[in-house]
Amino acid sequence: MPLFEYVCPGCGQSFEKLVRSSQTDRDFAECPTCGNPYSARQISTFAVSGGASRSVSSAPVRVSSGSL
């Protein structure tokens, strides 16, 4: 089940909600704080876990004009 972020236009509360795959086409959810049924789904970024990082050898090399 995907996790979506929503923001309530009534109270400004932001919240997350697990949504069943059959309901992912719905753009609105009920706010748990004030009950507003029109909390809008927000576009969020993907989270990537793990320690992968660029190694030193793959870092771009900067060449200054004075060293040419």
N, C-alpha and C positions, 0 to 999 in steps of 0.2 A: 504494500500500500504506500503510495507516495505521500510525502509530508508537504503541505502547502502553507504559505504564509498569507495572512489576511490582515486588513486594516479596517476598522469600523469607522464609517463617516460620522456617526453620531457622537461617540465618546473619544475617538482617536486611539483607542486601544489596539495594539497589534498582538496577534496570537497565531499559533500554529495549529493545524488540524490534520490528522491522518484521514485520507479520503480513499474509499474503496475504488478499485479500478473502474467499476461500472458508473461511478459518479464523478469522474475527473473532468467531464465536460461542463460541470456547473462552476460558474465564476463567482458565486456568492455563498456565504456561510453565515450562520447566526453567531453574533457576538456573545461570548460567554459572560461579559461584564454587564451589558445593558440590554441584551436580547434583540438588538437590531438585526433583522434578517438579511440586510444588504451589505454586509462586510465584503469588501472587494478583495479578490485574490491578487497578490503582488507577484511581480516577476522577481525571482531570487536566483542567486548564483549557486553553482554546484560546489559542494564541499568534497575535497579529496583528502583522504587520510593516508598516512604513510610518510616516510621520511625521505622520499625521493627529492633530490635537489641536483642542480647542475654541478658537475665537477669542474675543477679549475681548468682542466684541459679543454673543456668545451665552451669556456667563456670567450666572448668576443675579444679580439686583440685590437687595441687602439694604437695606431701609428701616428706620431706627430710629424708635421712637415719638416721640423728641424733635424730629424734623424734619417732623412732620405739622402 
